[in-house]
Amino acid sequence: MNHFCRPTAPGTLRVPLPFRKRVLLTLLPSLLVCLPGPGLAQQPKAGSNWQHVQALPPGTGIEVKDSSSQVRCKLTLVTEDQLTCMHGSKPAVFARTEVRWVRVPHRERSALIGAGAGGGVLAISFFAATTNNNKDALFGSNFLRGEATGVGALAGGLIGGAIGAATDFSRSTVYKAP
């Protein structure tokens, strides 16, 4: 049974969908799944607790934004009034009142999520693109469909992984100033 046919009344002839419509109908649901949802990145409410920052172990890689700059550094010490971290070989000290937010990056997790989503989308797209219902084709119908699906999954995984690592969309916001 061909799953890429127009729905018709019972007992009537089923007409195959054109190639572009098949690809679109296959690709669209996959793209909708990849849209970021509200729970993807953990965003605390405004005025979140400074104790979350104090609970981070020393040496944790963090991103800190204050009123004038944004810095990536390794956490060294957090007190009630300030945050100290190592930015390269220099210590960076931030007053609690000046800190707008503190985030913990998750580039590896973002890369894996991006690779999975990208690989899935392109695998489905390549599968749909190489599905052929022509029984008289030179090498038979659906020639190289599995290989094309694998190539699509690999290409999509590489592209999605690179985008995920570059954007770090799954980072966690530990503190956000009220």
Secondary structure, DSSP 4 states (H G I P E B T S, - for coil): --SSB----TTSPP-BPPHHHHHHHHHHHHHHHTSPPTTSS--PPTT--THHHHTSPTT-EEEEEESS-EEEEEEEEE-SSEEEEEETTEEEEEEGGGEEEEEE--HHHHHHHHHHHHHHHHHHHHHHHH----TT-TT-TTTTHHHHHHHHHHHHHHHHHHHHHHH-TT-EEEEE--
